[in-house]
């Protein structure tokens, strides 16, 4: 009887343990609520909560172009309680700064890529440029006369546009603004010749008829803009680049946790409702393994470091 009672007690304990909620996990987003990084993080966090029961808390820590959040996450314990949203900004930091207060190659481990999205080359609706080749031909005929808007020197879209300028072999002038929303308004008002904007930023004005898309920057056309050619199709074959978003864990986080996190993210982004929401932003879910993501980040960091140094870009 005592033995049966002991077995029954163990069974109850095991059941209680299996049903106990998983500890909460905070995802540190380096940018303000409402932006693409925040949007993608929140829809994945919500879906993981639904699918696994884990409470995933999104925390926005803004400032210093993302460096405050990245440093905080990089110095957090590797116990699965804190992870960070990283994006193309992260890969550009080593080119912009000689020293960072954390080791970008070791202190945050890429765990799960959420999605990749195109940038879109856009011009005012009233622009005389009907195609990307029209713009390139005019820029070559009038070096330095065309201008583009950016969210500031060293911002993602500034660096992405400098790469376009280099690949297209043209000279165009950067006009920095305090953010892409201001630059977008200036473009719509005819104060700028072009902007290269992330698809979530560009889609609203495009669909509203306020700007004209000339090309997307991905290797294939965007499902959100199927009639817009890629830059390669439009005359700049080398120019293929994406904006991307993923989660990284502090150094020392167990491999088992990283693998489970990656699997949870892949399951979340491939659920029909999340896929639809991503598609509405011109984004596609990623099925990268953690190893794929590590390799991708290493290659992307080198690519952007080369672009930044070749163009003499210094962070403000």
C-alpha positions as CSV (number, residue, x, y, z in Angstrom):
1,X,0.0,0.0,0.0
2,X,2.8,2.4,0.9
3,X,4.5,1.6,-2.4
4,X,1.3,2.3,-4.3
5,X,0.9,5.6,-2.5
6,X,4.5,6.6,-3.2
7,X,4.0,5.8,-6.9
8,X,0.8,7.8,-7.0
9,X,2.5,10.8,-5.3
10,X,5.3,10.7,-7.9
11,X,2.8,10.6,-10.8
12,X,1.0,13.6,-9.4
13,X,4.3,15.5,-9.0
14,X,5.3,14.6,-12.6
15,X,1.9,15.8,-13.9
16,X,2.2,19.1,-12.0
17,X,5.7,19.6,-13.4
18,X,4.6,18.9,-16.9
19,X,1.7,21.3,-16.6
20,X,3.7,24.1,-14.9
21,X,4.0,27.2,-17.1
22,X,7.3,27.8,-18.8
23,X,9.2,30.8,-17.4
24,X,8.6,34.1,-19.2
25,X,11.0,35.2,-21.9
26,X,11.7,38.9,-22.7
27,X,12.5,39.9,-26.2
28,X,14.4,43.2,-26.3
29,X,13.6,45.3,-29.3
30,X,16.1,48.1,-30.0
31,X,13.6,50.4,-31.7
32,X,10.3,52.1,-30.9
33,X,6.9,50.4,-30.9
34,X,5.2,50.5,-34.3
35,X,8.2,49.9,-36.5
36,X,9.0,46.8,-38.5
37,X,11.2,45.3,-35.9
38,X,8.5,45.7,-33.3
39,X,5.7,44.5,-35.6
40,X,7.5,41.3,-36.6
41,X,8.6,40.6,-33.0
42,X,5.1,41.0,-31.6
43,X,3.3,38.8,-34.1
44,X,5.8,36.0,-33.5
45,X,5.7,36.5,-29.7
46,X,2.0,36.3,-29.7
47,X,1.9,33.1,-31.9
48,X,4.6,31.4,-29.7
49,X,2.5,32.2,-26.7
50,X,-0.5,30.6,-28.3
51,X,1.4,27.5,-29.5
52,X,3.5,26.8,-26.5
53,X,2.0,28.6,-23.5
54,X,5.2,30.5,-22.9
55,X,4.7,34.1,-21.9
56,X,6.9,36.1,-24.4
57,X,7.2,39.7,-23.3
58,X,8.2,42.4,-25.8
59,X,10.3,45.2,-24.3
60,X,11.3,48.2,-26.4
61,X,14.7,49.7,-25.4
62,X,15.5,52.6,-27.8
63,X,18.5,54.8,-28.2
64,X,21.9,55.1,-29.8
65,X,20.8,53.4,-33.0
66,X,20.0,50.2,-31.3
67,X,23.3,49.9,-29.4
68,X,21.7,50.4,-25.9
69,X,19.4,47.4,-26.4
70,X,22.0,45.2,-28.1
71,X,24.5,45.8,-25.3
72,X,21.9,45.1,-22.6
73,X,20.9,41.8,-24.2
74,X,24.6,40.9,-24.9
75,X,25.4,41.3,-21.2
76,X,22.3,39.4,-19.9
77,X,22.5,35.9,-18.5
78,X,22.4,33.0,-21.0
79,X,19.5,31.3,-19.3
80,X,16.7,31.9,-21.8
81,X,15.1,34.8,-19.9
82,X,16.3,37.5,-22.3
83,X,16.8,37.5,-26.1
84,X,17.3,40.3,-28.6
85,X,15.8,41.3,-31.9
86,X,18.6,41.9,-34.4
87,X,18.2,43.2,-37.9
88,X,20.3,44.6,-40.8
89,X,21.3,47.4,-38.4
90,X,23.2,45.0,-36.3
91,X,25.3,43.8,-39.3
92,X,26.3,47.4,-40.1
93,X,27.6,48.3,-36.6
94,X,31.2,47.0,-37.0
95,X,31.6,49.1,-40.1
96,X,30.3,52.2,-38.4
97,X,32.1,51.9,-35.0
98,X,35.7,50.8,-34.4
99,X,34.8,49.6,-30.9
100,X,31.6,48.3,-29.4
101,X,30.9,47.6,-25.7
102,X,30.2,43.9,-26.5
103,X,31.8,41.3,-28.8
104,X,29.5,41.3,-31.9
105,X,30.9,37.9,-33.0
106,X,30.4,36.1,-29.7
107,X,28.2,37.9,-27.1
108,X,24.9,37.5,-29.0
109,X,24.3,34.2,-30.8
110,X,21.9,34.2,-33.8
111,X,19.2,31.8,-33.0
112,X,16.2,32.2,-35.3
113,X,15.6,34.4,-38.3
114,X,12.0,35.5,-38.6
115,X,11.8,37.0,-42.1
116,X,13.6,38.8,-44.9
117,X,12.0,41.7,-46.7
118,X,12.9,43.8,-49.7
119,X,13.8,47.5,-49.8
120,X,11.9,49.4,-52.5
121,X,13.3,52.1,-54.8
122,X,10.5,54.8,-54.9
123,X,10.1,58.2,-56.6
124,X,7.3,60.8,-56.4
125,X,4.2,60.0,-58.3
126,X,4.8,63.1,-60.5
127,X,8.4,62.1,-61.2
128,X,9.5,61.9,-64.8
129,X,11.2,58.6,-64.1
130,X,9.0,55.8,-65.2
131,X,11.7,53.1,-64.9
132,X,14.8,52.6,-62.9
133,X,16.8,52.9,-66.1
134,X,15.3,56.3,-66.6
135,X,16.6,57.4,-63.2
136,X,20.1,55.9,-63.8
137,X,20.4,57.5,-67.2
138,X,19.6,60.9,-65.8
139,X,21.9,60.5,-62.9
140,X,24.8,59.6,-65.2
141,X,24.0,62.7,-67.4
142,X,23.9,65.0,-64.3
143,X,26.4,63.6,-61.7
144,X,25.5,64.7,-58.2
145,X,22.3,66.6,-59.2
146,X,19.8,63.9,-58.1
147,X,19.2,63.6,-54.4
148,X,17.9,60.9,-52.1
149,X,16.5,61.0,-48.6
150,X,17.7,59.0,-45.6
151,X,17.1,58.7,-41.9
152,X,20.5,60.2,-41.2
153,X,24.1,59.6,-42.0
154,X,24.9,55.9,-41.2
155,X,21.3,54.9,-41.1
156,X,20.3,51.6,-42.8
157,X,18.7,53.1,-45.8
158,X,21.6,55.6,-46.2
159,X,24.0,52.7,-46.4
160,X,21.7,50.6,-48.6
161,X,21.4,53.6,-51.0
162,X,25.1,54.1,-51.1
163,X,25.5,50.5,-52.2
164,X,22.9,51.1,-54.9
165,X,24.8,54.3,-56.0
166,X,28.0,52.3,-56.2
167,X,26.5,49.3,-58.1
168,X,24.7,51.6,-60.6
169,X,27.9,53.6,-61.0
170,X,26.1,57.0,-60.4
171,X,26.6,60.0,-58.2
172,X,23.6,61.1,-56.1
173,X,23.4,63.3,-53.0
174,X,22.2,62.2,-49.6
175,X,19.7,64.5,-47.8
176,X,19.5,63.3,-44.2
177,X,16.3,63.7,-42.2
178,X,15.4,62.9,-38.6
179,X,13.7,59.7,-39.7
180,X,12.2,57.9,-42.6
181,X,8.7,59.3,-42.0
182,X,10.1,62.8,-42.6
183,X,12.0,61.7,-45.6
184,X,8.9,60.0,-47.0
185,X,6.8,63.2,-46.6
186,X,9.6,65.1,-48.4
187,X,9.6,62.6,-51.3
188,X,5.8,62.9,-51.6
189,X,6.1,66.6,-51.7
190,X,8.6,66.5,-54.6
191,X,11.6,67.7,-52.5
192,X,13.6,64.5,-53.2
193,X,14.3,62.5,-56.3
194,X,14.2,59.0,-54.7
195,X,14.2,57.0,-51.5
196,X,15.2,53.4,-50.9
197,X,12.8,52.4,-48.1
198,X,12.0,49.1,-46.3
199,X,8.9,47.6,-47.8
200,X,6.7,48.2,-44.7
201,X,7.5,51.9,-44.9
202,X,7.0,52.0,-48.7
203,X,3.9,50.0,-49.1
204,X,1.4,52.5,-47.6
205,X,2.4,55.4,-49.9
206,X,2.7,53.1,-52.9
207,X,-0.8,51.7,-52.4
208,X,-2.1,55.1,-51.7
209,X,-0.8,56.4,-55.0
210,X,1.6,58.9,-53.4
211,X,4.8,57.4,-54.7
212,X,5.9,55.2,-57.6
213,X,7.9,52.0,-57.1
214,X,10.7,51.5,-59.7
215,X,12.2,48.3,-58.3
216,X,12.6,46.0,-55.3
217,X,16.0,44.9,-54.1
218,X,15.5,41.2,-53.5
219,X,16.6,38.4,-55.9
220,X,13.0,37.8,-56.9
221,X,9.8,39.9,-57.1
222,X,7.9,40.7,-53.9
223,X,4.5,39.0,-53.5
224,X,3.2,42.3,-52.2
225,X,4.3,44.1,-55.4
226,X,4.3,41.4,-58.1
227,X,4.3,43.9,-61.0
228,X,7.4,45.8,-59.8
229,X,10.7,44.4,-61.2
230,X,13.7,43.6,-59.2
231,X,16.7,45.9,-59.4
232,X,18.5,43.1,-61.3
233,X,15.7,43.0,-63.9
234,X,15.6,46.8,-64.1
235,X,19.3,47.2,-65.0
236,X,21.4,46.8,-61.9
237,X,22.3,43.1,-61.7
238,X,24.7,43.3,-58.7
239,X,22.2,45.1,-56.5
240,X,20.5,42.4,-54.4
241,X,19.9,43.1,-50.7
242,X,17.3,42.5,-48.1
243,X,16.2,43.8,-44.8
244,X,16.0,41.0,-42.3
245,X,14.8,40.4,-38.7
246,X,15.7,37.7,-36.2
247,X,16.3,36.8,-32.6
248,X,19.6,36.2,-30.9
249,X,20.5,34.8,-27.5
250,X,23.2,35.9,-25.0
251,X,26.4,33.9,-25.0
252,X,26.2,30.8,-22.9
253,X,22.5,30.1,-23.7
254,X,22.2,26.3,-23.9
255,X,22.1,24.8,-27.4
256,X,18.9,23.0,-26.6
257,X,17.2,26.2,-25.8
258,X,18.4,27.9,-29.0
259,X,17.2,24.9,-31.1
260,X,13.8,24.9,-29.4
261,X,13.5,28.7,-29.9
262,X,14.4,28.3,-33.6
263,X,11.8,25.6,-34.0
264,X,9.1,27.7,-32.2
265,X,9.8,30.6,-34.4
266,X,9.7,28.6,-37.6
267,X,6.4,27.0,-36.6
268,X,5.0,30.5,-35.7
269,X,6.0,32.2,-39.0
270,X,4.7,29.3,-41.1
271,X,1.2,29.3,-39.4
272,X,-1.3,30.5,-42.0
273,X,-2.4,33.7,-40.2
274,X,1.2,34.9,-39.6
275,X,2.2,34.0,-43.2
276,X,-0.6,36.2,-44.4
277,X,0.4,39.1,-42.1
278,X,4.0,38.8,-43.3
279,X,2.9,38.7,-46.9
280,X,0.9,41.9,-46.5
281,X,4.2,43.6,-45.6
282,X,6.1,42.1,-48.5
283,X,7.9,39.7,-46.1
284,X,8.5,36.0,-46.4
285,X,9.0,33.6,-43.5
286,X,12.5,32.2,-43.0
287,X,13.3,28.5,-42.5
288,X,16.9,29.1,-41.6
289,X,18.6,26.8,-39.1
290,X,20.5,28.5,-36.4
291,X,23.7,27.6,-38.2
292,X,22.4,29.1,-41.4
293,X,21.6,32.3,-39.5
294,X,25.1,32.5,-38.0
295,X,26.7,32.1,-41.4
296,X,24.3,34.7,-42.9
297,X,25.1,37.3,-40.3
298,X,28.8,36.7,-40.7
299,X,28.5,37.3,-44.5
300,X,26.2,40.2,-44.2
301,X,28.4,41.9,-41.6
302,X,31.4,41.6,-44.0
303,X,29.3,42.9,-46.9
304,X,28.1,46.0,-45.1
305,X,31.5,46.7,-43.5
306,X,33.0,46.8,-47.0
307,X,30.3,49.1,-48.3
308,X,30.6,51.5,-45.3
309,X,34.4,51.7,-45.6
310,X,34.5,52.0,-49.3
311,X,32.1,55.0,-49.1
312,X,33.7,56.6,-46.1
313,X,30.5,56.6,-44.1
314,X,30.9,57.7,-40.4
315,X,28.1,57.3,-37.9
316,X,26.7,60.6,-36.5
